[in-house]
């Protein structure tokens, strides 16, 4: 942990179930957050941003290539704050990269890009995300035959109008089972810098983020 900084960790358990497959080959998943545990400096802290979403099923429509088309609650939410959280979750899921429709060769690379517009207490943050993925090999993980993918991410955005800027890069690997049609494990390490302008002056916030995902069953 950087002196003067804070260390925050979050562990989330999610259940996903295929509800149906549409004639165009897309699938509709029921996705529910089962639990979240958040720690700050190794002490428990409330998960205010995620806690209201626990137990609320979302219907996620996903293309055959893995690209998310739509995310909406199974039951319409009447609470405005909850709707904003669902909207933020939708935007996070819809930026995940998909696969090309063609057969891939070893060392082949493909690119994805997306734009996210999200409301924050300091104004609307518009972020551009570019993802580069390369097939680097094959392995066996947790009993699954997987393709090993190298992933790199570039993020650049603006907060409000002249209120601040964000930029960052990330590197990691994804292990995807073509037969099972799902990601078995992934990890990405990111570093982001936020340059903020306030009435008190300018400040820079540095964030180092490690994200790991693994299927349980």
C-alpha positions as CSV (number, residue, x, y, z in Angstrom):
1,X,0.0,0.0,0.0
2,X,1.3,3.5,-0.9
3,X,2.1,5.6,2.2
4,X,-0.9,8.0,2.7
5,X,-3.1,5.8,0.6
6,X,-5.8,3.2,1.4
7,X,-6.2,-0.4,0.5
8,X,-9.7,-1.5,-0.5
9,X,-10.6,-5.1,-1.4
10,X,-14.0,-6.5,-2.5
11,X,-15.1,-10.1,-2.9
12,X,-18.3,-10.8,-4.8
13,X,-20.2,-14.0,-5.5
14,X,-22.4,-14.0,-8.6
15,X,-24.8,-16.7,-9.9
16,X,-25.5,-16.8,-13.7
17,X,-28.1,-19.1,-15.3
18,X,-29.0,-19.5,-19.0
19,X,-32.7,-18.8,-19.1
20,X,-33.2,-19.2,-22.9
21,X,-31.5,-19.2,-26.3
22,X,-33.1,-17.0,-29.0
23,X,-33.5,-17.9,-32.7
24,X,-30.7,-15.5,-33.6
25,X,-28.3,-17.4,-31.4
26,X,-28.2,-14.9,-28.6
27,X,-28.7,-16.1,-25.0
28,X,-30.6,-14.6,-22.1
29,X,-28.9,-15.1,-18.7
30,X,-30.3,-14.5,-15.3
31,X,-27.5,-12.8,-13.3
32,X,-27.8,-12.3,-9.5
33,X,-25.2,-10.9,-7.0
34,X,-25.4,-13.3,-4.1
35,X,-23.0,-11.5,-1.6
36,X,-20.4,-8.8,-1.4
37,X,-17.7,-8.4,1.3
38,X,-15.6,-5.2,1.2
39,X,-12.6,-4.4,3.3
40,X,-10.7,-1.1,3.8
41,X,-7.2,-1.4,5.3
42,X,-8.2,-5.0,6.3
43,X,-11.3,-3.7,8.2
44,X,-14.9,-4.5,7.1
45,X,-16.7,-1.6,5.5
46,X,-20.3,-1.2,4.0
47,X,-20.7,-1.9,0.3
48,X,-23.1,0.9,-0.3
49,X,-22.7,0.9,-4.1
50,X,-23.4,-2.7,-4.5
51,X,-25.4,-3.8,-1.5
52,X,-28.8,-2.6,-2.9
53,X,-28.3,-4.9,-5.9
54,X,-27.8,-8.1,-3.9
55,X,-30.5,-10.6,-4.7
56,X,-32.0,-8.6,-7.6
57,X,-32.0,-10.8,-10.8
58,X,-30.9,-9.1,-14.0
59,X,-31.7,-10.3,-17.4
60,X,-28.5,-10.2,-19.5
61,X,-28.8,-10.7,-23.3
62,X,-25.5,-11.8,-24.8
63,X,-24.5,-12.5,-28.4
64,X,-22.8,-15.7,-29.5
65,X,-19.5,-13.9,-29.6
66,X,-19.8,-12.9,-25.9
67,X,-20.8,-9.3,-26.5
68,X,-23.5,-8.1,-24.1
69,X,-26.4,-6.5,-25.9
70,X,-28.7,-5.6,-23.1
71,X,-29.0,-5.6,-19.3
72,X,-32.3,-5.0,-17.4
73,X,-33.9,-6.1,-14.2
74,X,-36.3,-9.0,-14.3
75,X,-38.7,-6.9,-12.2
76,X,-38.8,-3.2,-12.9
77,X,-37.3,-1.2,-10.0
78,X,-39.3,1.7,-8.7
79,X,-36.5,3.3,-6.6
80,X,-34.6,6.0,-8.5
81,X,-31.3,5.3,-6.7
82,X,-31.6,1.6,-7.4
83,X,-32.3,2.3,-11.1
84,X,-29.1,4.4,-11.2
85,X,-27.1,1.5,-9.7
86,X,-28.7,-0.9,-12.3
87,X,-27.8,1.5,-15.1
88,X,-24.2,1.6,-13.9
89,X,-24.0,-2.2,-13.7
90,X,-25.4,-2.4,-17.2
91,X,-22.7,-0.1,-18.6
92,X,-20.0,-2.1,-16.8
93,X,-21.2,-5.4,-18.3
94,X,-21.7,-4.0,-21.8
95,X,-18.1,-2.9,-22.2
96,X,-16.7,-6.5,-21.9
97,X,-15.0,-7.5,-25.3
98,X,-16.4,-10.1,-27.6
99,X,-14.8,-12.7,-29.9
100,X,-14.4,-12.4,-33.7
101,X,-16.8,-14.5,-35.7
102,X,-13.9,-16.0,-37.7
103,X,-11.7,-18.9,-36.7
104,X,-8.6,-17.6,-34.8
105,X,-5.0,-18.5,-35.4
106,X,-2.3,-18.6,-32.7
107,X,-0.9,-15.2,-31.9
108,X,-3.9,-13.5,-33.7
109,X,-5.0,-10.2,-32.2
110,X,-8.3,-8.4,-32.2
111,X,-9.5,-5.0,-30.8
112,X,-12.7,-3.7,-29.1
113,X,-13.6,-0.2,-28.2
114,X,-16.5,1.3,-26.1
115,X,-17.6,4.5,-24.6
116,X,-19.2,4.8,-21.1
117,X,-21.1,7.8,-19.9
118,X,-21.7,7.7,-16.1
119,X,-23.1,10.1,-13.6
120,X,-20.9,10.9,-10.6
121,X,-21.2,13.4,-7.7
122,X,-18.8,15.7,-9.6
123,X,-20.7,15.5,-12.9
124,X,-20.9,13.2,-15.9
125,X,-17.8,11.1,-16.6
126,X,-17.3,10.1,-20.2
127,X,-14.7,7.3,-20.6
128,X,-13.3,5.7,-23.7
129,X,-12.0,2.1,-23.3
130,X,-9.9,0.2,-25.8
131,X,-9.2,-3.5,-25.4
132,X,-6.6,-5.6,-27.3
133,X,-6.8,-9.3,-27.0
134,X,-4.3,-11.9,-28.3
135,X,-4.6,-15.7,-28.4
136,X,-1.4,-16.9,-26.9
137,X,-1.9,-20.6,-26.2
138,X,-4.1,-23.4,-24.7
139,X,-4.2,-24.9,-21.2
140,X,-6.4,-26.9,-18.8
141,X,-7.9,-25.0,-15.9
142,X,-10.2,-26.5,-13.3
143,X,-10.9,-29.4,-15.6
144,X,-11.7,-27.2,-18.6
145,X,-9.8,-27.1,-21.8
146,X,-9.2,-23.3,-22.3
147,X,-7.8,-20.8,-24.7
148,X,-5.3,-18.5,-23.0
149,X,-5.8,-14.9,-24.0
150,X,-3.5,-11.9,-23.3
151,X,-5.6,-8.8,-22.6
152,X,-4.5,-5.2,-22.5
153,X,-6.7,-2.2,-21.7
154,X,-6.4,1.6,-22.3
155,X,-8.8,4.0,-20.6
156,X,-9.1,7.7,-21.1
157,X,-11.9,10.0,-20.1
158,X,-13.1,13.4,-18.9
159,X,-15.0,14.3,-15.8
160,X,-17.6,17.0,-16.3
161,X,-16.4,20.0,-18.4
162,X,-12.8,20.7,-17.4
163,X,-13.3,19.3,-13.9
164,X,-10.8,16.5,-14.4
165,X,-9.4,13.7,-16.5
166,X,-8.7,10.0,-16.1
167,X,-6.3,7.8,-17.9
168,X,-5.0,4.3,-17.3
169,X,-3.7,1.0,-18.6
170,X,-4.2,-2.6,-17.7
171,X,-2.7,-6.0,-18.4
172,X,-3.8,-9.5,-17.7
173,X,-4.9,-12.9,-18.9
174,X,-8.3,-14.6,-19.6
175,X,-8.8,-18.3,-19.7
176,X,-11.9,-19.1,-21.9
177,X,-13.5,-22.5,-22.5
178,X,-15.0,-22.6,-26.0
179,X,-16.8,-25.9,-25.3
180,X,-18.4,-24.6,-22.1
181,X,-19.0,-21.2,-23.6
182,X,-17.7,-19.3,-20.6
183,X,-14.7,-17.7,-19.0
184,X,-13.1,-20.0,-16.4
185,X,-10.6,-17.6,-14.9
186,X,-9.2,-14.1,-15.5
187,X,-7.1,-11.5,-13.9
188,X,-6.2,-7.9,-14.8
189,X,-3.9,-5.4,-13.1
190,X,-4.8,-1.8,-13.8
191,X,-3.2,1.6,-12.9
192,X,-5.3,4.7,-13.3
193,X,-4.6,8.4,-12.7
194,X,-7.3,11.0,-12.0
195,X,-6.3,14.7,-12.4
196,X,-9.0,16.7,-10.6
197,X,-9.7,20.4,-10.5
198,X,-11.4,21.8,-7.4
199,X,-12.0,25.3,-5.9
200,X,-9.1,24.4,-3.6
201,X,-6.8,23.6,-6.4
202,X,-5.7,20.6,-8.5
203,X,-5.0,17.2,-7.2
204,X,-3.9,13.8,-8.7
205,X,-5.3,10.5,-7.5
206,X,-3.4,7.3,-8.3
207,X,-5.3,4.0,-8.2
208,X,-3.9,0.5,-8.6
209,X,-6.6,-2.1,-9.2
210,X,-6.2,-5.9,-9.3
211,X,-9.3,-7.8,-10.5
212,X,-9.6,-11.6,-10.4
213,X,-12.5,-13.8,-11.4
214,X,-12.9,-17.5,-11.2
215,X,-15.8,-19.9,-11.9
216,X,-16.9,-22.0,-8.9
217,X,-19.0,-24.5,-10.7
